[in-house]
Every structure is written in C-alpha cells, then in structure tokens.
Amino acid sequence: MRPGRLTLIIAAALATAAPLPAGALARRPLSERDVGGGRVQRARVADLRVLPYQGGPVLHWNRTHLIFWAPEGSGLTFDPGYQAVIEAFLANVAAASRNGSNTYGVTGQYRDRYGPAAYDSLYGGAVTATDPLPQNDCTEPAPPIGPGWSVCLTDAQLQREIERVVHRDRLPTTANDVYFLVTPNGLGDCEYTGSSTCALGGDVNGYCGYHSQTDDGLVLYAVIPYNAIFGHCQSSNPRPNDNAADPAISTISHENIEMVTDPLGNAWINPTTDEEMADLCLTNFGPAIGGSGDSAWNEDINGGHYYLQDVWSEFSGRCVAHARPDFVSFRAGPRAGSSDWFVGHAHDPEGRILGFRWFFGDGRTGVGKQIVHRYSRPGLYRVELRTTDSWGNWAFYAAALTVS
C-alpha cells in the first residue's frame, strides 16, 4: 500500500504521527485534529500558504453516492431525519453545479493537464445497508478523550463493507464515482488494529472523517462518522437544518472537495504538511448570510441552508467561502435583413472567460462573443447569455428583447 493513500480529517495543530506497525495501512501525517472536548485550535494559515501541484489527476466531474450503514441486530440507528438531510445536501450540491457562489465553486482553480477540477457534480443516490457488524478489531478512546463507543471497526473492515454494497447493488466504479460511508451514533472506527487514530479519538489522533481508496484502487470513498458529539468535530456550530446531520454535512463537504482536487493523494497537496485545500481552512467559516444563533447558515446551495467551512484558494492566498463573481452583460441591436446582433461582455476577477453561450428565447441557441440571430416572428423574447470561466464556473445575464 503506497504512502498517502489515506487522508484524515481531524482538528488542531499538527503532531508527529507514530510509526506504523508492520502491515498497517500507510498514510501521510494527519492534518486535522479533534481536540477532545475543547474548542478547535490550529496553526495560523499564514504559515501554510502554498499548496503546490504534485502532478497527479483531479476529477473533472464527479458522481456522489451515499451508503448509510445501520447494522442489523446492533441497535445502532440514525437519528430522525439524519439520512434525508444528508441526501438533500448532495442533491442540492449537484443541482447547483457550475455555480461559483458556494464553496464548491473554488475547486476549478486546481487543474491537471486535462483541465480544471470543475464544480460539476451528479448525485447517484443512497443505499441503506443492514449487513451485520463484524467482530471488533479496534478500541475507541474512553471518555473524556473519546466517546467510548463499544463498537470499533478498522478502515480495512469499512472498506470491505463498501465493496460488499457496491458489488451487491452493482453500483458504478468509474474514476469519477465517489462514495460516502455514513455510520450511526455508536459505531466507532480507527485507522488499523491497535491504532490510537480513531473517530472522535482525542486531542492527538482523533478525526472527523477521511477519504481514501480501496486496496484494489477501484473505489474512491470517504468515511463519515457520527460527529454530533458534544465538544467534537464542529458539533457546537450552528445547525440550520436543526438536525444532528449538520456537523456531518460540513465533513462531507470537506471530503468531497478534497476528493475532487486530490483523489489519489498526489495532486494538490502540501508536500511539507500533507494538507489539502480543505485542511488548510478547518476552523475558518464565512460570515452568516441568513438565520441567527443556532440556526444561522453561511452557504445557500440550491435553496438549501448549510453551515460549512471555508476552503483554501491558492489564487487568493487565503481561505474563502466561494469564488469571486464574474461580471456579465451584453448589447443587442437591429441589423439589416431582419436580424439582430448581440455582443457579450464578461470579466472574471480570478481567471479568464473562455466561452459565451446564447439562449435567444425562441428555442434556439448560439455560441461566440459576437453573434447574429434572426427571429422568425415578432414578439417579446428573454435573451440569456451564459459564460464559462477558466475555473469551469458559469455566470448569467438576461434581458428582455422586443422584436418588431
């Protein structure tokens, strides 16, 4: 197993990782630490300003899948509404694709030689698995360091469950399909047998989630433990959906973005600290844009309200909540021969405008910054211009046009 396969989310400053026992899963040093019961602290972002490209692939589009595991006979179940809130989140993320106004719109600045890690997402659906628990193979730290859950599985055991569900349900395993294994309250996990690197596992090696790939390299996946435990993993942040799933959604966003920009651990990652773009901004949150107090939200994604962390923008050299908006407009006028001319104007403050696509309101479309279009009959038409920038994000401008 090559070093760097496993990327973990934890919470506070970096610590030196203990050497792995023979045969254990190789990994890079942890980048995010859970401060067992205390407020999350971390090193200043100014100390970690560079996120250089390491040459590996990014995902130019992705399709997300959810596996909710509630093992039969275990008594471990999901809170009311937990699954529905998470499903709605990924559906909204997909519906808002190419929109630069939320945290996902920042990913397009990270590229490989084939293009940007564009915000281009599909939602592949959810599966609820009831496969019984295997035998415990690790031990979650006891309170007050960890939650003291009696069930504890290793990454290898969680991998087997993911592979079992994918094979049984004949789910897709292309390089663009990513899976989230979501586990209920009480189901703990550690990196390997004997590891102290565990879900919610304390101030040194606890994590809120991680992403990796199966040993055969066929499935990209993230493990999302139950994070709504007091003092752990953003559990004290606002919950705009009034649900225990809210802290898990922030972790899903974190892992999803990192799987897009660094799926194999060899693309956009800091070689000194082994941190990815979401790790660098673990405790940075944009200002609330709606709600208040425990119901505040800082992201509106397709009408859904969420409280998500910022992500690192290499272009801006800081943590940001979203891409800066593009400016788009157009001019139109009559031309001899019953045609109209259209000229688009656009500016991207973080890159370049690469494409202009026109929707003329009569069912026909066109491409190009300047274009001529003939309407077949008089009337009032809504003309829309959509631009595509170098990050793969879209911007729109529309106006009414009267054809006489």
Secondary structure, DSSP 8 states (H G I E B T S, - for coil): --TT-BEEE--SS--------TT---B--------TTS------GGGG----B-S----SSEEEEEEEE--TTS-----TTHHHHHHHHHHHHHHTTTBTTSGGGGGGG-EETTEE----EEEEEEEEE--------S----TTTS---SEEEEHHHHHHHHHHHHHHTT----TTEEEEEE--TTEEEESSTT-S-BBT--TTT-BSEEEEE-TTS--EEEEE----STTSTTTTS--TTSSTTHHHHHHHHHHHHHHHH-TTSSSB--TTT---TTGGGTT-B----B--GGG-BSEEETTEEE--B-EEETTTTEEESS----EEEEEEEEETTTEEEEEEEEE-TTS-EEEEEEE-SSS-EEESSEEEEE-SS-EEEEEEEEEEETTS-EEEEEEEEEE-
